[in-house]
Amino acid sequence: MEKFIPYEKLSKREKRAQDRRGRTLWTRSPVTRRTENPRAYDRRKARRLPPDGGEALRAF
């Protein structure tokens, strides 16, 4: 039985080999996924108007 070594402590070559093995079975997705930054400006959200057509915003 092989001795368990944490992924972070593996050599670069061994990490690549493990990644290759994982990708053939699709246990790891090759797509990088990040959570959205809630404080970042989002153009799609800024474009949406309230149901009243933005009248409340124009009153000021």
VMD Tcl script that builds the backbone (N, CA, C; Angstrom):
set m [mol new atoms 180]
animate dup $m
set s [atomselect $m all]
$s set {name element resname resid chain x y z} {
  {N N MET 1 A 0.838 -1.184 0.000}
  {CA C MET 1 A 0.000 0.000 0.000}
  {C C MET 1 A 0.881 1.245 0.000}
  {N N GLU 2 A 0.503 2.216 -0.843}
  {CA C GLU 2 A 1.298 3.446 -0.934}
  {C C GLU 2 A 1.033 4.348 0.257}
  {N N LYS 3 A 2.047 5.069 0.643}
  {CA C LYS 3 A 1.918 6.018 1.738}
  {C C LYS 3 A 1.175 7.253 1.233}
  {N N PHE 4 A 0.221 7.749 2.016}
  {CA C PHE 4 A -0.551 8.921 1.610}
  {C C PHE 4 A 0.296 10.179 1.764}
  {N N ILE 5 A 0.352 10.969 0.702}
  {CA C ILE 5 A 1.041 12.255 0.716}
  {C C ILE 5 A 0.026 13.305 0.278}
  {N N PRO 6 A -0.171 14.376 1.041}
  {CA C PRO 6 A -1.127 15.412 0.643}
  {C C PRO 6 A -0.776 15.990 -0.724}
  {N N TYR 7 A -1.802 16.374 -1.467}
  {CA C TYR 7 A -1.627 16.890 -2.827}
  {C C TYR 7 A -0.673 18.084 -2.850}
  {N N GLU 8 A -0.771 18.965 -1.859}
  {CA C GLU 8 A 0.063 20.171 -1.815}
  {C C GLU 8 A 1.546 19.847 -1.704}
  {N N LYS 9 A 1.867 18.690 -1.109}
  {CA C LYS 9 A 3.264 18.334 -0.894}
  {C C LYS 9 A 3.853 17.463 -1.997}
  {N N LEU 10 A 3.044 17.095 -2.983}
  {CA C LEU 10 A 3.551 16.270 -4.084}
  {C C LEU 10 A 4.468 17.081 -4.987}
  {N N SER 11 A 5.329 16.390 -5.706}
  {CA C SER 11 A 6.193 17.073 -6.664}
  {C C SER 11 A 5.342 17.530 -7.852}
  {N N LYS 12 A 5.871 18.451 -8.623}
  {CA C LYS 12 A 5.148 18.985 -9.766}
  {C C LYS 12 A 4.786 17.867 -10.753}
  {N N ARG 13 A 5.716 16.963 -10.984}
  {CA C ARG 13 A 5.490 15.856 -11.918}
  {C C ARG 13 A 4.367 14.940 -11.416}
  {N N GLU 14 A 4.385 14.635 -10.121}
  {CA C GLU 14 A 3.361 13.747 -9.554}
  {C C GLU 14 A 1.990 14.423 -9.545}
  {N N LYS 15 A 1.951 15.750 -9.293}
  {CA C LYS 15 A 0.675 16.475 -9.349}
  {C C LYS 15 A 0.082 16.391 -10.741}
  {N N ARG 16 A 0.921 16.599 -11.769}
  {CA C ARG 16 A 0.441 16.521 -13.146}
  {C C ARG 16 A -0.088 15.131 -13.473}
  {N N ALA 17 A 0.613 14.106 -12.976}
  {CA C ALA 17 A 0.173 12.733 -13.232}
  {C C ALA 17 A -1.181 12.468 -12.569}
  {N N GLN 18 A -1.359 12.924 -11.340}
  {CA C GLN 18 A -2.642 12.733 -10.658}
  {C C GLN 18 A -3.749 13.505 -11.360}
  {N N ASP 19 A -3.454 14.728 -11.799}
  {CA C ASP 19 A -4.453 15.522 -12.509}
  {C C ASP 19 A -4.878 14.829 -13.800}
  {N N ARG 20 A -3.902 14.282 -14.528}
  {CA C ARG 20 A -4.217 13.569 -15.773}
  {C C ARG 20 A -5.116 12.369 -15.507}
  {N N ARG 21 A -4.804 11.621 -14.462}
  {CA C ARG 21 A -5.633 10.457 -14.113}
  {C C ARG 21 A -7.045 10.898 -13.736}
  {N N GLY 22 A -7.153 11.983 -13.005}
  {CA C GLY 22 A -8.471 12.470 -12.602}
  {C C GLY 22 A -9.289 12.977 -13.763}
  {N N ARG 23 A -8.651 13.578 -14.749}
  {CA C ARG 23 A -9.380 14.124 -15.896}
  {C C ARG 23 A -9.901 13.037 -16.819}
  {N N THR 24 A -9.216 11.894 -16.882}
  {CA C THR 24 A -9.711 10.830 -17.756}
  {C C THR 24 A -11.037 10.291 -17.232}
  {N N LEU 25 A -11.247 10.347 -15.926}
  {CA C LEU 25 A -12.499 9.890 -15.333}
  {C C LEU 25 A -13.433 11.062 -15.041}
  {N N TRP 26 A -12.999 12.265 -15.307}
  {CA C TRP 26 A -13.751 13.505 -15.058}
  {C C TRP 26 A -14.139 13.634 -13.595}
  {N N THR 27 A -13.223 13.246 -12.702}
  {CA C THR 27 A -13.479 13.500 -11.286}
  {C C THR 27 A -13.172 14.954 -10.955}
  {N N ARG 28 A -12.319 15.590 -11.766}
  {CA C ARG 28 A -12.032 17.020 -11.614}
  {C C ARG 28 A -12.443 17.712 -12.897}
  {N N SER 29 A -13.167 18.785 -12.770}
  {CA C SER 29 A -13.582 19.539 -13.940}
  {C C SER 29 A -12.425 20.398 -14.426}
  {N N PRO 30 A -12.156 20.430 -15.744}
  {CA C PRO 30 A -11.065 21.258 -16.246}
  {C C PRO 30 A -11.408 22.743 -16.277}
  {N N VAL 31 A -12.658 23.080 -16.011}
  {CA C VAL 31 A -13.096 24.471 -16.067}
  {C C VAL 31 A -12.869 25.128 -14.705}
  {N N THR 32 A -12.228 26.275 -14.716}
  {CA C THR 32 A -12.015 27.022 -13.480}
  {C C THR 32 A -13.306 27.746 -13.129}
  {N N ARG 33 A -13.763 27.575 -11.918}
  {CA C ARG 33 A -15.002 28.222 -11.482}
  {C C ARG 33 A -14.693 29.101 -10.273}
  {N N ARG 34 A -15.177 30.328 -10.339}
  {CA C ARG 34 A -14.974 31.245 -9.222}
  {C C ARG 34 A -16.323 31.806 -8.806}
  {N N THR 35 A -16.455 32.137 -7.540}
  {CA C THR 35 A -17.679 32.788 -7.091}
  {C C THR 35 A -17.608 34.252 -7.497}
  {N N GLU 36 A -18.768 34.838 -7.756}
  {CA C GLU 36 A -18.792 36.244 -8.139}
  {C C GLU 36 A -18.500 37.122 -6.931}
  {N N ASN 37 A -17.798 38.208 -7.166}
  {CA C ASN 37 A -17.516 39.171 -6.112}
  {C C ASN 37 A -18.794 39.985 -5.886}
  {N N PRO 38 A -19.417 39.917 -4.716}
  {CA C PRO 38 A -20.682 40.627 -4.508}
  {C C PRO 38 A -20.520 42.147 -4.523}
  {N N ARG 39 A -19.308 42.656 -4.308}
  {CA C ARG 39 A -19.101 44.111 -4.289}
  {C C ARG 39 A -18.720 44.667 -5.655}
  {N N ALA 40 A -18.484 43.801 -6.624}
  {CA C ALA 40 A -18.056 44.257 -7.945}
  {C C ALA 40 A -19.244 44.810 -8.727}
  {N N TYR 41 A -18.977 45.778 -9.582}
  {CA C TYR 41 A -20.009 46.363 -10.435}
  {C C TYR 41 A -20.409 45.355 -11.496}
  {N N ASP 42 A -21.708 45.176 -11.684}
  {CA C ASP 42 A -22.219 44.236 -12.676}
  {C C ASP 42 A -23.123 44.996 -13.640}
  {N N ARG 43 A -22.720 45.098 -14.886}
  {CA C ARG 43 A -23.506 45.847 -15.882}
  {C C ARG 43 A -24.892 45.259 -16.072}
  {N N ARG 44 A -25.000 43.936 -15.995}
  {CA C ARG 44 A -26.316 43.311 -16.211}
  {C C ARG 44 A -27.306 43.732 -15.130}
  {N N LYS 45 A -26.852 43.861 -13.886}
  {CA C LYS 45 A -27.743 44.287 -12.817}
  {C C LYS 45 A -28.095 45.764 -12.965}
  {N N ALA 46 A -27.158 46.570 -13.412}
  {CA C ALA 46 A -27.387 48.000 -13.528}
  {C C ALA 46 A -28.403 48.316 -14.625}
  {N N ARG 47 A -28.534 47.468 -15.620}
  {CA C ARG 47 A -29.429 47.714 -16.746}
  {C C ARG 47 A -30.894 47.476 -16.379}
  {N N ARG 48 A -31.147 46.642 -15.371}
  {CA C ARG 48 A -32.520 46.317 -15.003}
  {C C ARG 48 A -33.219 47.515 -14.372}
  {N N LEU 49 A -34.439 47.756 -14.782}
  {CA C LEU 49 A -35.240 48.825 -14.202}
  {C C LEU 49 A -36.316 48.224 -13.318}
  {N N PRO 50 A -36.786 48.975 -12.328}
  {CA C PRO 50 A -37.879 48.482 -11.493}
  {C C PRO 50 A -39.162 48.344 -12.321}
  {N N PRO 51 A -40.167 47.622 -11.808}
  {CA C PRO 51 A -41.404 47.387 -12.570}
  {C C PRO 51 A -42.148 48.660 -12.966}
  {N N ASP 52 A -41.950 49.760 -12.225}
  {CA C ASP 52 A -42.662 50.995 -12.576}
  {C C ASP 52 A -41.980 51.754 -13.714}
  {N N GLY 53 A -40.971 51.197 -14.293}
  {CA C GLY 53 A -40.292 51.837 -15.417}
  {C C GLY 53 A -39.257 52.848 -15.002}
  {N N GLY 54 A -38.930 52.918 -13.723}
  {CA C GLY 54 A -37.910 53.831 -13.255}
  {C C GLY 54 A -38.437 55.197 -12.867}
  {N N GLU 55 A -39.725 55.337 -12.757}
  {CA C GLU 55 A -40.331 56.626 -12.385}
  {C C GLU 55 A -39.872 57.069 -11.006}
  {N N ALA 56 A -39.724 56.127 -10.093}
  {CA C ALA 56 A -39.321 56.469 -8.729}
  {C C ALA 56 A -37.894 57.017 -8.734}
  {N N LEU 57 A -37.072 56.538 -9.655}
  {CA C LEU 57 A -35.696 57.014 -9.721}
  {C C LEU 57 A -35.620 58.425 -10.302}
  {N N ARG 58 A -36.524 58.744 -11.186}
  {CA C ARG 58 A -36.500 60.068 -11.852}
  {C C ARG 58 A -37.111 61.168 -10.986}
  {N N ALA 59 A -37.800 60.806 -9.885}
  {CA C ALA 59 A -38.468 61.789 -9.043}
  {C C ALA 59 A -37.469 62.665 -8.290}
  {N N PHE 60 A -36.266 62.172 -8.102}
  {CA C PHE 60 A -35.287 62.954 -7.326}
  {C C PHE 60 A -34.623 63.921 -8.195}
}
mol reanalyze $m
mol bondsrecalc $m
mol representation Tube
mol addrep $m
